[in-house]
Amino acid sequence: MQTQLQRATSTWNHPNTVGAKISVIVPLYNVEEYIETTIGGLLKQTYKNVEYILVDDGSSDRTYDIASYYATQYPQIRVVTQRNQGPSAARNHGLRLATGNYLCFVDADDVLPEDALEIMYKAAIEHDADLVTGIMVRFNSKRRWLISIHVQKGVNEPGEKTIFSSPGLLYSMGPCAKLYKKELVKNIYFPEHIRLGEDQPFVLHAYLNAKRIYTVDSVVYHYRAREGDNASLTQTALHNPLESLNDLYEMVAIAGKQLGPYPDLQACYLERVIRCDIWPRCRSAIVSGTPDNQAEALTSICDWIRSMDDRLFNQAPSIAYVLLAGSLIKFKHLSPRAYRAYGRLLATVLSKMDLSNFEHLFATGFIRVRKKTKNWYHRRVRNPLKQRLTKSQNVILRRAVFPVAKRLPSRSQKIVLASNKSEQLQGNLLAIYNKLSETGWRPCLVLRQRRNFWNKCKQYYHLGTARVIVIDDYYPQLYGLHPRPGAEVVQVWHASGAFKKFGISSVGSRDSNSLDFEMRAHSAITKAVVSSATVIPHYAEAFNLRQDQVLPLGVPQTDVFFDSEYMRSIKAYYLSHYPDMRSKKILLYAPTFRGTPKERRSFQLQLDLEYMKEYLSKNHILLLKLHPAVRQAVQIPEHLTDFAIDFSTIPDIRELLLISDLLITDYSSIIFDYSLLRRPMVFYAYDLESYLSERGFYYEYETFVPGPIARTTAEVVDYIIKGQFPLDVVEHFSKKFFDHRDGKSTERFIKTFLRPMNSSNNL
């Protein structure tokens, strides 16, 4: 019975005696699908003086048999069994058996990187740390991603710390991805009478009693996000929220006794519990749509809040914010039978709040103060009711108008160009419209505008009767809908190539939507049009399509790069309106957006315009094209306007690409379009590491971009002055990401999706 795992580890060296022994405790319960992978990660550890204690918690599948087999093959593995009592009892059993000087916990469906124990042990010795933590990465069958809350709260920041200097550690309350000195948790066990959150009192004890905590700058744990029917206990708790709330309250009570001497830390902990444990369960109950579940969950939290000490409640103002803002956002899901419980929760929260807590809500944006104080009622009472009316209208449109329209006779050539980005056509949709207009075709336009109910009805009528619907971005009107039989919904994404991850590919990053949202958002799409075969797999994943549904026809909006007459007219226009451009090389700085909406509003330009003017103004002029999400936050000082010109309000960046001699950017996909011009690029990536955690890329950034990477303005200037750019790399890049560089992408689109017709059939 030599398995693939056994063969892969047949060269294992038995434990040596160098360094202290580490006891790794693994609770097992019905994980036959994962256990061999987990054991494989343990056996491949580069640190050898380890004992592995696998505690089977009464599994009903083959888990115990598989683990026992490996115990017979590898003496460092010990397997014991017990009747089913839960993970706490299993971990406690392992703690009583452990003989190591250090302890480490691993869940039976997760994986330890090969050097995890060695890295943490070395850090424990070198820094005399009682507790060592490291970076945890989540993964599933398709991808890996950082845990966003760990990034936001600084959990992964390397170096020495304590829980008092780094309270963000409270957002990493699981026992895994940590190495404990045994004396730190001697005679400390997991509470066995609760099933959810049972690990937090144990970890909290370690945090509070560790004289020195050290975080390593390495990934030490791979945490599996189970898929399909094999949900973990934590995932199951989200689907059964009412069963888990009482356990969470009990867990908070235990932790409260530990944190009693430290009120500030207790407040931080409560905010974390509300945000990460209790509110998600309540939210799940609300969105379930079941009136009894909604009422019971709201009543349960209301009673818990009512029993909380008022002083402690107001020391953690985010508790009120999460409950009030969160419940109002989910108000649309509430059934009338849950309104009374909802009202009690609001009344309880508001009655406990003191003035400083109200000020926190103003500061966080929950309530915005406007002149003459007219907004609270409108924003938090009247508007939610208006939103419910809008929701009712949308139900009628989506469940009545659209299905009826799908069944009406339709002219076979009806094409709808749909976008919510603007009241005017832009980019790919504009290119398609112009080409159709040249042949006498009149497509139907459904653009962003202020719509009354009648106009919305017409919109859904057009969507329901169309044979081809073309969109260039997210389009909420089609979320969850399917076109009429034989119709196509074609995504001509507004960006070329594949740079930053988007759609389903970006799920799990800090700046992303949920998987459920992304699946629903792209459910109507039947085809996607891309620039080259190279990016087909990325777009197929992003839009949940088969690869044969992604067509490398080319990007319509790039056809202008092959229209010499258009290029001459654009350049003539800008040179006539901006004479200073005639005698100077034109630099274009076009960064992408980054951060949360709040961060974008306070965006600060990191390019030092003063420095650039000093060294470049004699022979260069700089154009700025900032993203619409950030452009309002940046203004060019008056004394720099003779060198730097802000063109952020120009709707089509391709005009600026055509006239520029060099592009300065960071993570923007305009590099694909610009590569068609075979001109130099400089990549000003001053925040590369943080941006990676926010979005992530399809390729390794440093080896992917077709130009030098600068971290400072001085480096940008130095590259420009030297003028030595690898244009052959740009050419290779362009060939890779554009199968067709002929200016006929729009023609190919029309030939593919629209049958020949004469003008008498136009719509």
Number of C-alpha atoms within 10 A of each C-alpha: 5 10 9 11 15 18 9 12 12 13 9 13 12 13 14 11 10 9 14 14 21 25 26 23 27 25 25 28 24 19 22 20 12 15 23 21 16 18 24 19 18 24 25 18 18 15 23 22 20 26 21 25 24 28 26 28 25 18 18 12 13 15 22 24 14 15 22 18 14 21 17 12 12 16 12 18 21 18 20 18 17 13 11 14 13 20 26 22 22 27 27 20 22 23 24 11 14 20 15 18 14 23 24 22 22 25 22 25 25 22 22 26 16 18 17 22 26 16 19 27 23 16 21 24 12 10 15 16 24 23 27 27 30 24 22 23 18 16 18 13 9 7 11 17 20 22 20 17 15 20 18 14 16 15 22 23 19 15 14 16 18 17 19 13 9 15 19 21 22 23 20 22 16 17 21 23 24 26 27 27 23 20 12 19 19 10 10 15 19 20 19 16 14 19 22 22 22 25 22 21 25 18 22 22 17 21 22 15 15 21 15 17 24 26 22 20 14 17 19 25 23 23 22 19 16 15 11 5 7 13 13 14 13 14 13 13 20 19 16 16 22 19 15 22 22 18 17 21 18 16 22 20 13 15 20 18 12 15 18 11 10 13 15 15 18 22 22 19 23 24 24 20 21 19 18 13 20 23 22 17 22 28 20 20 26 27 16 16 14 15 19 14 20 27 22 17 27 27 19 19 20 21 14 13 18 16 9 11 10 14 13 14 22 19 19 21 22 22 23 24 23 17 22 18 16 16 21 17 12 13 18 17 20 21 15 11 13 21 16 13 20 22 13 15 23 18 12 15 18 14 11 17 16 14 9 12 21 18 13 16 20 14 12 12 12 17 18 14 13 9 6 6 9 11 15 15 11 12 14 16 12 12 13 17 15 12 13 14 13 13 13 12 15 17 12 13 21 20 12 13 20 25 19 15 20 22 12 12 8 15 13 16 19 22 27 25 23 23 23 18 15 11 13 14 21 18 20 23 24 15 20 22 20 16 15 16 12 9 11 14 21 18 19 18 20 22 16 14 12 8 11 8 12 8 12 18 21 17 22 23 19 23 29 25 26 27 24 23 26 24 23 22 16 17 16 13 18 20 18 14 19 19 22 21 9 9 20 21 25 21 24 24 20 16 21 24 26 22 23 18 19 23 23 24 25 25 22 23 23 23 18 19 15 13 15 10 16 22 17 15 21 25 18 20 23 20 21 26 23 28 27 22 18 15 22 24 15 22 27 20 17 19 25 19 20 14 17 11 17 24 19 22 22 29 30 27 23 25 19 17 20 15 12 10 9 14 16 12 11 16 17 14 11 16 15 11 9 11 10 16 19 14 12 15 19 21 22 24 24 24 22 17 19 19 15 12 13 9 14 18 15 14 18 13 15 11 15 11 18 13 13 21 18 10 14 18 17 12 12 21 24 27 21 20 23 23 17 15 15 21 22 15 15 15 10 13 10 8 9 14 13 12 19 24 16 17 16 19 14 13 13 12 16 19 17 23 23 18 20 23 18 21 26 24 21 24 21 16 18 21 26 24 23 22 24 19 17 18 18 24 28 23 23 23 19 16 12 16 10 13 18 15 19 22 21 25 19 15 13 10 17 13 10 12 21 25 20 18 22 19 13 15 17 15 15 19 18 15 18 19 12 8 11 10 17 14 16 13 16 24 16 13 19 23 15 16 24 25 16 16 18 13 17 17 23 24 16 15 19 14 10 11 15 15 9 9 12 9 11 8 13 14 13
